[in-house]
């Protein structure tokens, strides 16, 4: 099932607080991804806090995004 992200908040520890179109609120931990391209640009950077929703997924400046199915499948209920 593919669910769009409708809200995101960047939190400490490279975590994302997410709200999906079905109303679920979930937490996604970016830690396993933060040392990989293209996400390494977000590590220890104010860019991480600029997470936003665009076309149902999470994006950052610099054309960085992550698939909504990854966000849902690898997150846990908030």
C-alpha positions as CSV (number, residue, x, y, z in Angstrom):
1,X,0.0,0.0,0.0
2,X,1.4,3.4,-1.0
3,X,0.5,6.2,1.4
4,X,1.4,9.8,0.9
5,X,3.1,11.8,3.7
6,X,1.0,14.8,4.6
7,X,3.2,16.3,7.4
8,X,6.8,16.0,8.5
9,X,8.8,17.4,11.4
10,X,12.5,16.9,11.8
11,X,13.5,15.9,15.3
12,X,16.8,15.5,17.2
13,X,18.8,12.4,16.5
14,X,18.0,12.4,12.8
15,X,14.4,11.3,13.4
16,X,11.4,12.3,11.3
17,X,7.9,12.7,12.8
18,X,5.5,11.8,10.0
19,X,1.8,11.9,9.4
20,X,0.4,9.9,6.6
21,X,-2.8,10.5,4.5
22,X,-4.6,7.7,6.5
23,X,-4.0,9.7,9.7
24,X,-1.3,7.5,11.1
25,X,1.5,9.2,12.9
26,X,4.9,7.5,12.7
27,X,8.6,8.0,13.6
28,X,11.3,7.3,11.0
29,X,14.9,7.0,12.1
30,X,17.3,8.4,9.4
31,X,20.4,7.2,11.3
32,X,21.0,4.1,9.1
33,X,20.8,6.3,6.0
34,X,22.6,9.5,7.1
35,X,26.1,8.3,6.1
36,X,25.0,7.3,2.5
37,X,24.6,9.5,-0.5
38,X,22.7,11.7,-0.9
39,X,21.7,11.9,2.8
40,X,25.2,12.5,4.0
41,X,24.7,16.2,3.1
42,X,22.1,16.3,5.9
43,X,24.4,15.0,8.6
44,X,25.3,17.6,11.2
45,X,23.7,20.2,9.0
46,X,20.9,22.7,9.5
47,X,19.5,21.2,6.2
48,X,18.0,18.3,8.1
49,X,15.6,20.6,9.9
50,X,14.4,21.9,6.5
51,X,12.5,18.6,5.7
52,X,9.3,19.3,3.9
53,X,6.5,17.4,2.1
54,X,6.3,17.6,-1.6
55,X,4.2,15.3,-3.8
56,X,3.5,12.9,-0.9
57,X,7.1,12.3,0.2
58,X,9.8,14.0,2.3
59,X,12.2,16.3,0.5
60,X,15.2,18.5,1.4
61,X,16.9,21.3,-0.4
62,X,19.4,20.1,-3.0
63,X,17.0,17.6,-4.7
64,X,17.2,15.1,-1.8
65,X,14.2,12.9,-1.1
66,X,13.2,9.6,0.2
67,X,10.5,7.3,-1.0
68,X,7.2,7.3,0.9
69,X,7.0,3.5,1.0
70,X,10.4,3.4,2.7
71,X,9.2,6.0,5.2
72,X,6.1,4.0,6.0
73,X,7.6,0.5,5.9
74,X,10.6,1.3,8.1
75,X,9.0,3.6,10.6
76,X,7.1,2.8,13.8
77,X,4.0,4.2,15.4
78,X,4.4,7.5,17.2
